[in-house]
Amino acid sequence: MFNSFLAGAPALLAARGAGTPGFIVGPIAKLMGIVYNWLFNFIYSFTQTGTLVLAIILFTLLVKLILFPLSYKQIKGSYRMQMLQPQLNKIRAKYAGKTDEDSQRRMAFEIQEFQRENGASMFAGCLPMLIQLPILYALYYIFNQPYEYVGVVNDVYTSITQGLLNIDAATRVEVLKPIILAKNMTVDVSVFDQVMGLVRTMSAADWNGVLTSLGQSAGELSAILAQKHSIEYFFGLNLVSFAGLRFPGVLVPICAGLTTYLSTWYMQRKQKVIMGGQEDQMAAGMTKSMNIVMPIMMGVITINVPIALGIYWTLSNLFSVIQTWGTYKVLENKEKKGELVFKDKKKKKKDEPEAPKSTIVDRNKFTNQKGAGDSGRNTKNR
C-alpha cells in the first residue's frame, strides 16, 4: 500500500503540471536544491559534460547514506518478523480449522501480542518509504526546473536570453513568433523576463528551428546552446525533459520498471531464505501481486516525469539491492555468532530483569527467572 502511494507521487505532479512547490515541499526542494547545486558545481569544476547526470549519481548515493539508519532499521525489523514466523505459525496451527469469529479474533490477538512483546511490527518499513515521498516531490521540481536551483544552469539560460535580445528586433520577432503561437503564449520579445520564460519552455526542436532561421548570425547563440546541451544531455537523453515513448527516452521507464522488480524480488528472496522457505499464503499472494504491479506502475509513471527523476529512481533501486545484500550479510553473521539479540522497543526499568540472549523472547522469561531465583534461595537456606 505504501509502495503504491509512494510510486503515485510523481504521477500526481505530472498531472497537475510543474508549477511551484507548495509550502511543505518548497522548503525541502530549496534545501535539496542547495545540496544538489553544491554537488553540481563540484563536478562542473572537473567536467562540463554530463554534469547533471553525474550530480544525480552522487546525490542518490548521498540520500541513501543519509537514510541508511532508517533503512537498516526497516530491514532489521523485517528480519525480526521472519525469525518469528515459526512461532507465529504455531499460533495459527492452534486455531487451524476454527473459522468462528471468536477463534479468529483470539488468534489475531495472540499474534499481535506476540509481535508486540518481541518488538516486531508489520509496519516497520513504512517510515523510510514515507520519508522518500517529499524527496520525490522535491526532486521533481529540481529536475523539471533546474534553472531555479542550479546556479550554472541559470547563468546559461540567462546568457541564452541575452543572446536572443541581442538579435535585431525584427529578426527576433520573425524567429520566435512561430514558437510563441505553437505554445499558445503571449510574450513581449523585448522584455527580458518574458523572453526568459519562453526560453525555459523551448525544446531541442524549437532551438534547431531558431538556429536554422538565424543561419550564420547565430554564432554567439549557437555556442551558448552548445554549453546548455553538454550540461543537460547524456547519451542522447535530455535529462530535464519527460521520457515519453520515443527512443532513447523510453529506455528510462523500462530501466525504472526493471530495477523496481529487481529490488522487490531480491528483498522477497532474502525473506524466503530466512524463513526456510515457509511463507504465509496471504502475504505471498500480496507480494506476488506487488512484484507485478509495482514495476509496471513505475514504468508508466516515469514516462511522464523528467528523465533525471527516472534515472534517480533507477539508481536508488540498484543502491537498495546492494544495501539489502550488505545488511542481510551483517545480520546473518551476527546471528551465527550469537550476537543478534532482539530487545523490546520499550525501555527497561532499572529493577527489571534482563531478557535472555535469544533471538526469540519467551513470554515466560520473567516467570522462569523468578522461579530460578526462589530455588536458589531455598537451597541456600537449607
C-alpha positions, 0 to 999 in steps of 0.5 A, a space after each residue: 500500500 505504501 509502495 503504491 502511494 509512494 510510486 503515485 507521487 510523481 504521477 500526481 505532479 505530472 498531472 497537475 503540471 510543474 508549477 511551484 512547490 507548495 509550502 511543505 515541499 518548497 522548503 525541502 526542494 530549496 534545501 535539496 536544491 542547495 545540496 544538489 547545486 553544491 554537488 553540481 558545481 563540484 563536478 562542473 569544476 572537473 567536467 562540463 559534460 554530463 554534469 547533471 547526470 553525474 550530480 544525480 549519481 552522487 546525490 542518490 548515493 548521498 540520500 541513501 547514506 543519509 537514510 541508511 539508519 532508517 533503512 537498516 532499521 526497516 530491514 532489521 525489523 523485517 528480519 525480526 518478523 521472519 525469525 518469528 514466523 515459526 512461532 507465529 505459525 504455531 499460533 495459527 496451527 492452534 486455531 487451524 480449522 476454527 473459522 468462528 469469529 471468536 477463534 479468529 479474533 483470539 488468534 489475531 490477538 495472540 499474534 499481535 501480542 506476540 509481535 508486540 512483546 518481541 518488538 516486531 511490527 508489520 509496519 516497520 518499513 513504512 517510515 523510510 518509504 514515507 520519508 522518500 515521498 517529499 524527496 520525490 516531490 522535491 526532486 521533481 521540481 529540481 529536475 523539471 526546473 533546474 534553472 531555479 536551483 542550479 546556479 550554472 544552469 541559470 547563468 546559461 539560460 540567462 546568457 541564452 536570453 541575452 543572446 536572443 535580445 541581442 538579435 535585431 528586433 525584427 529578426 527576433 520577432 520573425 524567429 520566435 513568433 512561430 514558437 510563441 503561437 505553437 505554445 499558445 503564449 503571449 510574450 513581449 520579445 523585448 522584455 527580458 523576463 518574458 523572453 526568459 520564460 519562453 526560453 525555459 519552455 523551448 525544446 531541442 526542436 524549437 532551438 534547431 528551428 531558431 538556429 536554422 532561421 538565424 543561419 550564420 548570425 547565430 554564432 554567439 547563440 549557437 555556442 551558448 546552446 552548445 554549453 546548455 546541451 553538454 550540461 543537460 544531455 547524456 547519451 542522447 537523453 535530455 535529462 530535464 525533459 519527460 521520457 515519453 515513448 520515443 527512443 532513447 527516452 523510453 529506455 528510462 521507464 523500462 530501466 525504472 520498471 526493471 530495477 523496481 522488480 529487481 529490488 522487490 524480488 531480491 528483498 522477497 528472496 532474502 525473506 524466503 531464505 530466512 524463513 526456510 522457505 515457509 511463507 504465509 499464503 496471504 502475504 505471498 499472494 500480496 507480494 506476488 501481486 506487488 512484484 507485478 504491479 509495482 514495476 509496471 506502475 513505475 514504468 508508466 509513471 516515469 514516462 511522464 516525469 523528467 528523465 533525471 527523476 527516472 534515472 534517480 529512481 533507477 539508481 536508488 533501486 540498484 543502491 537498495 539491492 546492494 544495501 539489502 545484500 550488505 545488511 542481510 550479510 551483517 545480520 546473518 553473521 551476527 546471528 551465527 555468532 550469537 550476537 543478534 539479540 532482539 530487545 523490546 522497543 520499550 525501555 527497561 526499568 532499572 529493577 527489571 530483569 534482563 531478557 535472555 540472549 535469544 533471538 526469540 523472547 519467551 513470554 515466560 522469561 520473567 516467570 522462569 527467572 523468578 522461579 530460578 531465583 526462589 530455588 536458589 534461595 531455598 537451597 541456600 537456606 537449607 
